[in-house]
Amino acid sequence: MEKSKVPFLRGILTRSLVKAGLSFDAAYEIADRIRDEIGSDKEITTDDLKTLVKKQLKNAGEKEVMRRYIAGATGYIPVRIIDRDGIPRPFSKGLLANSLEICSLPNERMFAITRGIERYLLETGVKEIKSLELASITYKYLVDEESAEMARRYLTWRQYLRSERPLLILIGGTTGCGKSTISSEIAHRLNIVRTQSTDMLREVMRLMIPERLLPTLHTSSFNSWEAIPSWKGQPTRLDTHFEQGYLAQAGHVGIGIEGVLQRADRERVSLIVEGVHIHPRLQRSLVDTVDAIVVPIVLAVVKKKRLREQLQGRGKRAVSRRAERYLEHFDAIWRLQDFMLAEADRYDIPVVPNDEQEETIKLVMDEISDALTEEYSGDEGWLVESKDASAG
């Protein structure tokens, strides 16, 4: 028995559990619970740590992961997946689950599927398998356990990934509707490493162009009409002036947005851009002018009370967001949403309501899947053709 205590390091335990076959999120959650159980001592013997880990894995139904963790790296030879370049890597339920995100399955179903596929590989004694063969097994498993539609979505995603075309997701919407939160979640789930806020682009442009030259750039999107000099002192036609003021600022920032997207398209890099300046007209024009797969979305909070609560929540999480100022201009922010929704209808851009986060993410995934379906067949024949091409 190893009695000497060592510092407990959550990161090291997380990596060990991932190496044993657990998804990162599940591994991190178990490591977090064990840290809480250890308490303020923060030191533990190796044997005691193994006991705690065994208990957590047993409760989670991860007997195979528990066996690997206890055996250690020398006691377990994982199934190896050979990628399209001939490079082997250990089979990972976490990576497989990541490839299923496009299906919008509940987490418990997604990990039940990955466990089932892992069990199949172990029971058949497979030591090495090509990535396309794993995709075929996953496709058939989805047909049997979920539906043909879920299987098709998965295969469409795999077909898209092999095409190496970039995916550009454009999420517009009024202030406080949840664009940055939803963008971060989608980026994490689809392993898109680059995101861009149009607010940040506007800040860069403000540094380059002084207020006296472009006054509408140096205001908020919901009151930029007040900065147009020719309208000062004139009778107010609020709706027209309001819309033109927003469009003026969106047009200025749109130049930077187009530059960012065109570079991502040239460099074949997937990207999510979110912000109030993503006007439906810009979204529609980009769908037809770049080689990338473009997914345009306008996010909306359809209940006033809900949007007000989200603006109030901003003040609690980040003082710099100046929630009080947003609430003072709530009517203008709501009016801007009405205008953007009308423009989305005009330019045929999908509107996704953001009332509950998981449901919103599912709806966004549906839009992404629909965009991919227009370009890729997602049928099993693609797998056969790809296997033949690889063999040749």
N, C-alpha and C positions, 0 to 999 in steps of 0.2 A: 504494500500500500504506500502511495506517495503522500506523505504527511505535510511536507513543506508547502506553505502558502505562497501564491504568486498573485500579482495584480490582475484583476478581471478586466479584459479589454473586449468591449462589445464588438468592435470592428473585426478583430481576429476570429471571434466565435462565429460571426456572421459569414465570413469568408469560408470557414471550415464547413459550415452547414451547406453553403452553396456548392462547395466542392463535392459534398456528399450527395448532391442531387436535389436540394431544396431550392425553391425560387428565392430570389433576393428578398422580396417583401416578407415572405413567410419566415425566412432565416432571421431577418432583422427584428421581426416581431417576437420571435422566441428569445433572441439575445436580449431584447429589451425587457421582457418579462423576467428573465433570469437575473438581470442587473437589479431590477426592483426587489427580487426575492433575496438577493445577497444583502441588500440594504447598504448602510453607511460604511460597513467594514471594507468593501471593495477588494478584498483579497479572499482567495479560496484555494483549496488543494485541487490538484488535477482530478483525483478520484471523486471528490465531492461535486466538481463541475460536471463530470461525466454522468453522475447520478441525476443531477438536475436536468441535464440535456435529455437523457433517456426518458425521464418522466414527461417532459414537454413533448417530445416526439411521439411517445406512446399515446398521449392524450390526443395528438393531432392525427393519429392513424398512419404515421410515417414509419412503419416498421423497417422497410428496406433502407431508408435514409439512416435510421438509427443503427442498423447493422453496419453500414458503411462508415458512419461517424466513429463508432466504437472500434472498428477494425483499423481505421486510419488509412492513410494513402497507400501503405505497403500491402494492406490486406484486401484491396478491392481493385479489380481491373475493369474500368467502365467500358460500356459499349462506345465504340468510336464512330463518329459521323464524318464521312469524307465529303468535303464541300466541292463545288464545281471546279475549283482550281487544284483538286487532289490533295488538299491539306486536311489532315485529321484533327478532330477536336472531340472531347468527351461529350457524350449525350447529356443534355441539360433539360430538365423539366421546365426551368425558368425560361430558357430560350424558346422552347416549344410553345409554352403558354403565351409568350410575347407574340409569336406568329399567329396566335388565335384571337388576338385582341380585335381584329377587324370584324370578327363574328359577333361582337357585343354580347357574349355569353356572361352569365353571372360567374363571379370568381370561383364559387364552389364547383360549378359544372366544368369550368375551364381546367381546374386542377384535377378534377376527377378523370377527365379525358387524358391529361398528360400522365397521370398515374397508371391508367389503363394501358396506354401505349408503352410505357416503361415496363410494366409487368409482362406484356406480350413479348417485348424484345428479350427480356431475361428468360422467360419460359422457353422461348424458341432457341436459346443458346447463341443468339447473334452476337458476334464480337465486333463486327465492322459492317457498316451499311452506308450506302451513298445517300446524300441529302435528298435526291429526287425519290429514292425508294422510301425514305422516311415520310416524305410528303404524300406519297401514294398510300401508305399505311394510315396516315392521319386523315386523309380524304375519305377513305373507306370507313374508318372509325366514326367520323362525323356523320356519314350517311346512315350508318347503323344506329348510332346513339342519339343523334340530334335530328337533322333533316337534310334533304338534298340541297335546300337553299343555303344552309350554313356551310355545307361542304363546298358548294360552288363559290361562296364568298371567300372561303379560305384559299381555294385554288386560284381564284382571280388575284388575290393578294400575292401569292407565290409567283404567279406568272408576271405580275407587275414588277416585283423585286428583281426578277431575272432580266427584265428589259433594261434596267439601270436608268430609266427615265426619272427625272426629279418630280417630286410631288409638291405643289405649291398650294397651301391652304390659306385662304384669305378670309379673315373673320372681322366683319364690321359690326357696328352697333353703337348706341349712344353711351354717354358717360355712365359708368356704374353698372352696366348690364352683365358683367362677368366675363368679358372677353379674355383678359389675361389669365384668369383662373382656368377657364376651359381650354385655352391654348396650351397652357403648361401641362394639363392632364393628357391632352391628345398627343403632345410631343413626347411625353414620357411613355405612353402606351404604344406608340408606333415607332419609338426609337428615332425620332427626328431631333437632331442635336442643335439645330439652329432655329431660333425664333427672333422676331423683330417687332418692337412696338413702334407705331407711327408717332406716338408722343415723343419718343427719343429722336426720331428723324426730325421732328419739328424743332426740338431744342437745338440740334446741330445747325439747322437752317437759320435759327434766330441769332446764333453767334456769327454767322456769315453775312446776314442781311440785316442792317439796322432798321429800327422801327419806323423811322421817317420815310424809308423807301418802300416798306411793305407792312403797313400798320396792321392789317388783318392777320398777319402771321404771329403777331405778338399778343394775341388775346386768346381766350378760351374758345373752343369751337361753337359753344352755345350762345356766345355774345359777340362774335367777331363782326357782326353787322354794325355794331356801334363804332367800330374803328374806321369805317369807310368815310373819308373826309367829305365827299360830295353830299352825303346824307345828313351831316351835322347841321342842326338848326332848321331842317326841313320837316314838314308834317310827316308823321310816322305811318307808313303802311307796313305794319309789323310782319305779316306773313311773308310778303315779297322780300322785304329787306332782310328778314331773318334767314330765309332760304338762300338768298344771294350771298350774304355774309359767310354762311357755312360753306357754300360751294366755292367761294373765293379761297378760303383757307384750305379746303380739301384739294383744290386744284394746285395750290402752291406745294403742299406736302406730297401730292400725288406724283410730282416730278421725281422726288426722292424715292418714293415707293416703287415706281416703274424702274428706276435705276437698280435698286436692290434686287427686284424680281428678275430683271433681264440678266443680271450677273449670275444669279442662282441658276437660271435656265442654261446659260452658256457653260457654267462649270459643273452642271449636272448634280446640283446639290438641292436636296429637299429642304423646305423652309415653311414656317408658319409666320404670317404677318397678321397682326391684330391691331385694331385701332379705329377710332371714330372717323378718321380721314379716309377709310376704305369705302369710297362711294360706289354704289351698285353700277354706275356707268363705267367706272374704272375696272371693276370686277369683270363685267361683261366683255370689255375690250380685250382684256388679257386672256380670256378663255380662247379667243380666236387668233392670238398673235404669237404665242410661244409654243414650243414643242413639249413642254412639261404638261403633266396632268394638273389642271387647275381646278380647285374646289372652292367656289365662292359661297359664302354664308353670311347672312345678317342675323345676329343674335338679338333677341328681344325679351324684355321682362314685361309681360302684358298686363300686370296689375300694378297700379300706382303705389299701393301700400308696400308691395314687395320691393319695388325699385327704391323707394324711400328708405326702407330698412337696409338695403344693400349699401346705399350711400352713407347711412349712419354707421354701418359696420366698418366702412373704410376708415373712419376717424378713429375707431378703437384699435384697428390693426396698424395703421400707419398715419401718424399725425401730418406728415408731409403732403398727404392727399387733400388736405384742407376740406374735410367733409362739411364743415359749417358753411363754407362758401358754396359748395355744391347744393346744399339744402336750401340756401337762400335763392338759388337760381333753379330750383326744382322744376318749375313750370316751363322754363326754357329748355331744360334737359328732356322733359317729357315731349315737348313740342318737336324737338330735334328727332326723337325716336319716331314720332308720327310721320315726319317728313321722310326719314330713311326707309320706313316700311312702305310708304307710298312709292318711293323710288325703286325699292326692291321689286315691287309688283310690276312697275313700269318696265324694268329691264330683265324680268323673269329670273330673279335671284332667290334661292330658297331662304325662307325665314325659319329659324329654329328658336322656339320658346325656351327660356332658361328659368324654369320654375324649380326644378330639382336636379342637382348636379349629375347624378348617375344617368337619369333619363335623358338629360341634354347631351351627355357624351355619347349615349347610344344613338341619338338622332344624328349627331355629327358623323359618327361612324357609318350610319346608313347613307348619308350624303356622299361620303368618301367612296363607299362601296359602289354606289350607283354610278359615280364618275368613272371608276375603274371598269365597271361592267360595259360601259360604252366603248372601251378600248380593247378589252381582253375577254376571251370567251369563257374562261373559268371551267371548261369541261375536261373530262378525264383524258380525252384524246390528246390534249396538250402535253400531259405527262408522258404518254407513249412516245410522242414525237420528240420530246426533249431527251428521253432515255436513249432513243435510237441515235440522236445526234451526238450524245455524249459517248456512246459506244463506238460511233464512227470516228 
